[in-house]
């Protein structure tokens, strides 16, 4: 004897497909609404852009505690004439 068949929903049901599309679109809009301000906050501020770009400083002549950047976050990268 055969087992009774159970009616399964059509996987391509237009109503479900519309709901899925609308939900996915809303998730995309929400993700963009969160991501855009976050990513834009990673860039330099208007004040930093107005001050200019990088500044070259010879660190050999500077003693600890000297310099115009005291109390300000600063990054140093090693550079030489042979750097390629």
Biotite code that builds the C-alpha atoms (Angstrom):
import biotite.structure as struc

atoms = struc.array([
    struc.Atom([0.000, 0.000, 0.000], chain_id="A", res_id=1, res_name="UNK", atom_name="CA", element="C"),
    struc.Atom([1.262, 3.515, -0.835], chain_id="A", res_id=2, res_name="UNK", atom_name="CA", element="C"),
    struc.Atom([1.791, 6.137, 1.824], chain_id="A", res_id=3, res_name="UNK", atom_name="CA", element="C"),
    struc.Atom([-0.664, 9.023, 1.733], chain_id="A", res_id=4, res_name="UNK", atom_name="CA", element="C"),
    struc.Atom([0.708, 12.058, -0.048], chain_id="A", res_id=5, res_name="UNK", atom_name="CA", element="C"),
    struc.Atom([1.000, 15.359, 1.751], chain_id="A", res_id=6, res_name="UNK", atom_name="CA", element="C"),
    struc.Atom([0.400, 18.551, -0.137], chain_id="A", res_id=7, res_name="UNK", atom_name="CA", element="C"),
    struc.Atom([3.580, 20.639, -0.127], chain_id="A", res_id=8, res_name="UNK", atom_name="CA", element="C"),
    struc.Atom([3.586, 24.320, -0.937], chain_id="A", res_id=9, res_name="UNK", atom_name="CA", element="C"),
    struc.Atom([4.807, 25.256, -4.369], chain_id="A", res_id=10, res_name="UNK", atom_name="CA", element="C"),
    struc.Atom([8.436, 26.456, -4.010], chain_id="A", res_id=11, res_name="UNK", atom_name="CA", element="C"),
    struc.Atom([7.802, 29.147, -6.599], chain_id="A", res_id=12, res_name="UNK", atom_name="CA", element="C"),
    struc.Atom([4.691, 30.533, -4.891], chain_id="A", res_id=13, res_name="UNK", atom_name="CA", element="C"),
    struc.Atom([4.420, 34.134, -6.156], chain_id="A", res_id=14, res_name="UNK", atom_name="CA", element="C"),
    struc.Atom([3.184, 35.478, -2.818], chain_id="A", res_id=15, res_name="UNK", atom_name="CA", element="C"),
    struc.Atom([6.107, 33.982, -0.886], chain_id="A", res_id=16, res_name="UNK", atom_name="CA", element="C"),
    struc.Atom([8.520, 35.170, -3.555], chain_id="A", res_id=17, res_name="UNK", atom_name="CA", element="C"),
    struc.Atom([7.192, 38.736, -3.211], chain_id="A", res_id=18, res_name="UNK", atom_name="CA", element="C"),
    struc.Atom([7.562, 38.594, 0.578], chain_id="A", res_id=19, res_name="UNK", atom_name="CA", element="C"),
    struc.Atom([11.116, 37.331, 0.213], chain_id="A", res_id=20, res_name="UNK", atom_name="CA", element="C"),
    struc.Atom([11.974, 40.096, -2.243], chain_id="A", res_id=21, res_name="UNK", atom_name="CA", element="C"),
    struc.Atom([10.482, 42.834, -0.065], chain_id="A", res_id=22, res_name="UNK", atom_name="CA", element="C"),
    struc.Atom([12.217, 41.491, 3.054], chain_id="A", res_id=23, res_name="UNK", atom_name="CA", element="C"),
    struc.Atom([15.570, 41.251, 1.281], chain_id="A", res_id=24, res_name="UNK", atom_name="CA", element="C"),
    struc.Atom([15.200, 44.784, -0.020], chain_id="A", res_id=25, res_name="UNK", atom_name="CA", element="C"),
    struc.Atom([14.410, 46.108, 3.448], chain_id="A", res_id=26, res_name="UNK", atom_name="CA", element="C"),
    struc.Atom([17.481, 44.324, 4.843], chain_id="A", res_id=27, res_name="UNK", atom_name="CA", element="C"),
    struc.Atom([19.642, 45.870, 2.128], chain_id="A", res_id=28, res_name="UNK", atom_name="CA", element="C"),
    struc.Atom([18.361, 49.359, 2.904], chain_id="A", res_id=29, res_name="UNK", atom_name="CA", element="C"),
    struc.Atom([18.941, 48.812, 6.629], chain_id="A", res_id=30, res_name="UNK", atom_name="CA", element="C"),
    struc.Atom([22.464, 47.550, 6.046], chain_id="A", res_id=31, res_name="UNK", atom_name="CA", element="C"),
    struc.Atom([23.299, 50.555, 3.887], chain_id="A", res_id=32, res_name="UNK", atom_name="CA", element="C"),
    struc.Atom([21.793, 52.922, 6.470], chain_id="A", res_id=33, res_name="UNK", atom_name="CA", element="C"),
    struc.Atom([24.117, 51.467, 9.094], chain_id="A", res_id=34, res_name="UNK", atom_name="CA", element="C"),
    struc.Atom([27.222, 50.997, 6.941], chain_id="A", res_id=35, res_name="UNK", atom_name="CA", element="C"),
    struc.Atom([27.435, 54.432, 5.281], chain_id="A", res_id=36, res_name="UNK", atom_name="CA", element="C"),
    struc.Atom([27.904, 56.499, 8.471], chain_id="A", res_id=37, res_name="UNK", atom_name="CA", element="C"),
    struc.Atom([30.264, 53.907, 9.921], chain_id="A", res_id=38, res_name="UNK", atom_name="CA", element="C"),
    struc.Atom([32.508, 53.818, 6.854], chain_id="A", res_id=39, res_name="UNK", atom_name="CA", element="C"),
    struc.Atom([32.503, 57.602, 6.476], chain_id="A", res_id=40, res_name="UNK", atom_name="CA", element="C"),
    struc.Atom([33.597, 57.990, 10.113], chain_id="A", res_id=41, res_name="UNK", atom_name="CA", element="C"),
    struc.Atom([36.795, 56.058, 9.346], chain_id="A", res_id=42, res_name="UNK", atom_name="CA", element="C"),
    struc.Atom([38.138, 58.867, 7.156], chain_id="A", res_id=43, res_name="UNK", atom_name="CA", element="C"),
    struc.Atom([39.981, 61.964, 8.406], chain_id="A", res_id=44, res_name="UNK", atom_name="CA", element="C"),
    struc.Atom([37.961, 64.828, 9.806], chain_id="A", res_id=45, res_name="UNK", atom_name="CA", element="C"),
    struc.Atom([37.492, 68.146, 8.007], chain_id="A", res_id=46, res_name="UNK", atom_name="CA", element="C"),
    struc.Atom([39.969, 69.712, 10.423], chain_id="A", res_id=47, res_name="UNK", atom_name="CA", element="C"),
    struc.Atom([42.602, 67.105, 9.602], chain_id="A", res_id=48, res_name="UNK", atom_name="CA", element="C"),
    struc.Atom([42.036, 67.577, 5.870], chain_id="A", res_id=49, res_name="UNK", atom_name="CA", element="C"),
    struc.Atom([42.421, 71.345, 6.253], chain_id="A", res_id=50, res_name="UNK", atom_name="CA", element="C"),
    struc.Atom([45.740, 70.912, 8.074], chain_id="A", res_id=51, res_name="UNK", atom_name="CA", element="C"),
    struc.Atom([47.199, 68.920, 5.227], chain_id="A", res_id=52, res_name="UNK", atom_name="CA", element="C"),
    struc.Atom([48.675, 65.502, 4.711], chain_id="A", res_id=53, res_name="UNK", atom_name="CA", element="C"),
    struc.Atom([51.683, 63.829, 6.168], chain_id="A", res_id=54, res_name="UNK", atom_name="CA", element="C"),
    struc.Atom([54.554, 65.664, 7.771], chain_id="A", res_id=55, res_name="UNK", atom_name="CA", element="C"),
    struc.Atom([58.175, 64.584, 7.674], chain_id="A", res_id=56, res_name="UNK", atom_name="CA", element="C"),
    struc.Atom([60.103, 64.936, 10.927], chain_id="A", res_id=57, res_name="UNK", atom_name="CA", element="C"),
    struc.Atom([63.659, 63.925, 11.830], chain_id="A", res_id=58, res_name="UNK", atom_name="CA", element="C"),
    struc.Atom([63.240, 62.015, 15.070], chain_id="A", res_id=59, res_name="UNK", atom_name="CA", element="C"),
    struc.Atom([66.950, 61.902, 16.047], chain_id="A", res_id=60, res_name="UNK", atom_name="CA", element="C"),
    struc.Atom([66.988, 65.494, 17.341], chain_id="A", res_id=61, res_name="UNK", atom_name="CA", element="C"),
    struc.Atom([63.754, 65.210, 19.314], chain_id="A", res_id=62, res_name="UNK", atom_name="CA", element="C"),
    struc.Atom([63.814, 64.330, 23.004], chain_id="A", res_id=63, res_name="UNK", atom_name="CA", element="C"),
    struc.Atom([60.906, 62.591, 24.769], chain_id="A", res_id=64, res_name="UNK", atom_name="CA", element="C"),
    struc.Atom([58.285, 65.185, 25.663], chain_id="A", res_id=65, res_name="UNK", atom_name="CA", element="C"),
    struc.Atom([59.294, 67.616, 22.903], chain_id="A", res_id=66, res_name="UNK", atom_name="CA", element="C"),
    struc.Atom([57.353, 68.228, 19.740], chain_id="A", res_id=67, res_name="UNK", atom_name="CA", element="C"),
    struc.Atom([54.125, 69.819, 18.594], chain_id="A", res_id=68, res_name="UNK", atom_name="CA", element="C"),
    struc.Atom([52.146, 66.592, 18.817], chain_id="A", res_id=69, res_name="UNK", atom_name="CA", element="C"),
    struc.Atom([52.187, 66.093, 22.596], chain_id="A", res_id=70, res_name="UNK", atom_name="CA", element="C"),
    struc.Atom([48.812, 64.763, 23.671], chain_id="A", res_id=71, res_name="UNK", atom_name="CA", element="C"),
    struc.Atom([47.802, 64.081, 20.075], chain_id="A", res_id=72, res_name="UNK", atom_name="CA", element="C"),
    struc.Atom([47.718, 60.637, 18.512], chain_id="A", res_id=73, res_name="UNK", atom_name="CA", element="C"),
    struc.Atom([50.493, 60.305, 15.961], chain_id="A", res_id=74, res_name="UNK", atom_name="CA", element="C"),
    struc.Atom([51.966, 57.512, 13.880], chain_id="A", res_id=75, res_name="UNK", atom_name="CA", element="C"),
    struc.Atom([55.525, 57.152, 12.694], chain_id="A", res_id=76, res_name="UNK", atom_name="CA", element="C"),
    struc.Atom([56.650, 55.076, 9.757], chain_id="A", res_id=77, res_name="UNK", atom_name="CA", element="C"),
    struc.Atom([60.270, 54.323, 8.980], chain_id="A", res_id=78, res_name="UNK", atom_name="CA", element="C"),
    struc.Atom([61.449, 55.660, 5.682], chain_id="A", res_id=79, res_name="UNK", atom_name="CA", element="C"),
    struc.Atom([64.863, 55.766, 4.063], chain_id="A", res_id=80, res_name="UNK", atom_name="CA", element="C"),
    struc.Atom([66.355, 56.840, 0.759], chain_id="A", res_id=81, res_name="UNK", atom_name="CA", element="C"),
    struc.Atom([66.675, 53.168, -0.256], chain_id="A", res_id=82, res_name="UNK", atom_name="CA", element="C"),
    struc.Atom([63.006, 52.404, 0.324], chain_id="A", res_id=83, res_name="UNK", atom_name="CA", element="C"),
    struc.Atom([61.409, 50.999, -2.802], chain_id="A", res_id=84, res_name="UNK", atom_name="CA", element="C"),
])
